[in-house]
Amino acid sequence: MNEAPSSPASLASDAPDGLNSILLLFICLIGVITFCTLIALLGSGMAKRRGRRKTRAEWLGGIALLSVCVTIALYIWGALHLMFMESDTMRDACAKAHSPEKAAQVDGYSASYLPLRFTCRIDKGGSYDAAVPGYINPAMGIAFVLAIATGAVSVATRDQKRSTSPPSRGDDE
């Protein structure tokens, strides 16, 4: 009957609330496939237009695609920090984020997919974030806003060019 002494950290739940590793693995798999597809699309677009000057709309569209790729890559990187969390690594992440004394007061964990977050809950109330690097969510937000902005301007520039350009000879027939 060798029982390990129970400490507050050992009473913490073994799985964070709101974290489903299978779902996170599926999201990462879809993200990797999407990332690779978008990189291939970006590369083929650059190769196809080789030999002539690219328009402003094409540049902005390329920047938008690249920003989407950066957003996806950052999300996958942050999700990988969450995916392999087990009871020991959760305690270690909480201890690394703050002092071991503070980690000893942890009585539970929670995680969220958007924004990516792993939270250590303290038994006396309060919580603090751990495991996911602090730069992930802000950088992901900036890349996403850049993607939306450049994509919208790219579409507006293309539409404006179409409406102001004279019809080609093939359109008259």
N, C-alpha and C positions, 0 to 999 in steps of 0.2 A: 504494500500500500504506500508506495512512494508517490505522494502527490506534490506537485510543484506549488510553491507558495503563490497565492493569487495576488496579483498587483492590479492596480487600476488599468494599466495598459493591457493586461491579459484579459480583462473583462470586456474590452472593446469588441464589437462585432467583427467577424472575419471577412465579411463582404460589405463594401460600402453601399449605402442606400442609393438606389437609382442607377447603379452600374451593372450592366449586363455585358459580360465579356464577349459573348457570342455575337451580340448585336454590334458591339464596337469593332470586333474583328470583321464583320460583314461590311460595316461602314468604311473601314480602312481598305478593304479589298476593292470595293466600288470606287473609292477615292484614288487608289493606285491605277486602276483601269482608266478612269476618267483623266487623270493626270497624264498618263502615257498617250492616250488618244489626243488630248489637246496639244501636247508637245509635238506629236506627229503632224497634226493639222497645221500648227504654226510653222513647222519646218517645211512642209509641202507647199504652204502658201508663199514662203520666202523663196523657195526654189522655182516655183511656177512663174513668179514675176521677175525673174532674173533677166537682166538685159534692158529693162525699161525703168524709168523713175516711178517710185511708189507715190501714190497720192496721199494726201493728209489723212483721208478716211482709212486707207490701208494701214498706215502707221499707227493710227489710233486703235484700229481693230486688233492689230498685233500686240499693242501694249495692253489692251483689255484682256486678250487671251493669256498673255504672260502673267498679268495680275491675278487672273483666276487660277492659273497654275501655282503661283506662289501661295495663294490663299489655301488651296487644297493641300499643298505640301506642308504648310504650317499646321493645318488641322491634323494631318496624319502624324506629324512629329509629336504634337501634344497628346494625341490619342494613344500613341505608343507608350507614353509615360504612364497612362492610366491602365492600359490593357493588361499588363503583366503584374498588377498589384496583387499580392497575396498578404496574408496576415502579418508576416514578418516584415515584408517590404513596406507595408502601410505604416507600421510602427517606426521603422527606420526613416521613412519620408517625413513623418511628423517630428521625429527627433532632429533631423537635419534642418527642417524649417525653423525650429525654435530650439530651445535647450532640452536636454533629456528630462529635466525636472518637469517642464511644461508637457512633454510628450507622455510622461507618466500619469498626467491628469486626463488624458484623452479617454473618453468613454464610447466614442462612436465615430464613424466616418460617413461621409456622403460624397457623391460625385455627380457631376452634370456634364452633358454633352455639348451644350451651347449656352454660355461660354464654357470652354473646357476648364473644369475645376475639380480638384480633389480637396475636400475640406476635412480637417480634424476638429471634431467637436469636443469641447472640454466639459467635464462633469459639473462644474460650477457655473455653467452658462458661458456662452461665447464660442468662438471658433476661429480658426486660422487656416489659410490655404497652404498647401504643400504639393510636392511632386511635379506638377505642371509648371514649367518655367514661366516666370512672370512676363516675359516678352511675347509669349505666344498669342494671347488674346488681343492685345493692342496692335501688334503687327498684322494679325489676321484681319482685324477691323479696317486698318489703313489700306491693306491690299484689296479688300473687298470694295471699299468706297472708290478706290482708284479704278477698279475694274468696271464698276457701274458707271462712273463718270466718263471714262474714256470710251466705253461701249456706247453710251447714249450720244456723245458728241460725234462718234464715228458714224452712227446710224443717221443722225441729223445732217451731217456733212454729205453723206451719200445721197440722201433724199433731196437735199438742196441742189446738188449737182444734177440729179436726174430731172428735176423740175425746171432748171434754167438752161439745160443743154438743148440745142435744136434737134429735132427728130432726125434719125439717120435715114439713108435712102431705102433701107430694107423695110422701114415702118410704113412707107407710103403705099405699098402694094397690098 
